[in-house]
Amino acid sequence: MRCILLILDGLGDRAYDALGGRTPLEAARTPHLDRLAALGMTGLFHPWRLGAALPSELAHVLLFGYSLADFPGRGYLEALGAGIPLEKHDVALLGRIFAVRRRRGELILQEEDPRVEEEVARSLQAAVEKFEHQGVEVTFIPTGGIRGIVKLSGEVSPAVTDSNPIYEGRPLMEVQPWEGHSADPRARRTAQALNAYVAWSHARLAAHPLNRARRRAGLAALNAVGLQRAGQWRPVMPFGEKWGLRPLAVAAGILYRGLCRFLGFTLAPAPDTDDPARDLAARLTQAARARQYDLVYVHTKAPDEAAHTKDPHHKRAVIEALDQALAVALEEIVPDPDTLLVITADHATPSCGPMIHSGEPVPLLMVGKYPWRDRVTRFSEIDCAQGALGLVRGEELLPLILNFLDRGKLMGLRDSPRDQPFFPGRYRPLRLGREKGGQHD
């Protein structure tokens, strides 16, 4: 048996008066998701603790059955997804060039996500590409638009705070060592180098000819580098070894591909186009036919991106479009008795208000040979709350999947030196040979 795990990124939400007191998912017309809910077992899911607003990378690490201690940092994962070579001791941060204004010696974030031509972005990034401070080498590597990876080499540490405040109108923050790391010379050196780099980048970019031209045209100068989410390699058990399942990822986006590379997934091509529903249908078809894998992870970012527009009507429309792609699940996946289909989200993304993500649980459904059919007939936050699965946490999702794949191990059995959660384990067969001197050879 095998599992297809579909993550509708950021699907969960809050209820809004503009939608008649319903969430975008509740308000959407979703006949295919509703049919799947009626065929299976439903509940709610949170990767960690109720109320905790998780970023996608942490939510995914937890839902794949890993702990927070296994998380290497988003900067490292995006560097891995972008194919940027890193040494084990290098540190990678997310970097972006954005607009700031000076106020009483502070740099106030003016425009965090400016839309600029690729040629302009690359010219500005080239101006701040290389920097060195007290033995720390800083390199800005573009990954698309204003974004890039800032790679640090030398005696460095990822245990430092961000400089990017994210919210416009707030000052850029001084980079500091984390609490408990202030005595670490690597963390202090890293913070000092990054603060020097931000100040240097502001001076370089403010004087750039392209910014002089932007100011003459009445546009905000793109005049500083913002930094956040430092990361560094750390050892982790590959997913296949940890759960006994051969994994395939059908996902786009450098974060998700980087995370899956880090965990040892095979990656399938899954380009994003301007039609997320068609993309999802193609990914589900690809998953249905990938029979050589035990777990196929399928991902779409569309609900999350729709929520970030802060328009619940738009998010509802995107959900309705994605629902059309779920016809593939009903036609090609559900009829196979040896396939378990699991659909959920990594987190909730509110489509109104200032929060980036929020901490509500998200709907969950499982359809296959063994999950019960409960009495839920609609796929939404409120309906799934009445389902037979109840509230599932991140540490429980993979054990549930193993259970419904007939691969869960009876606790107490030991068929391998490591007490793995799946059965059969990676055991060593007993070899019988000719007896010599009272021993077997």
Beta strands, then each sheet from edge to edge (+ up, - down):
strand 1: 2-8
strand 2: 41-46
strand 3: 91-103
strand 4: 106-111
strand 5: 130-133
strand 6: 136-144
strand 7: 147-153
strand 8: 224-231
strand 9: 247-250
strand 10: 266-268
strand 11: 295-300
strand 12: 339-344
strand 13: 362-367
strand 14: 390-393
strand 15: 435-436
strand 16: 439-440
sheet 1: 10+ 9+ 11+ 1+ 12+ 13- 2+ 14+
sheet 2: 4+ 3- 7+ 6- 5+
sheet 3: 4+ 3- 8+
sheet 4: 15+ 16-
end
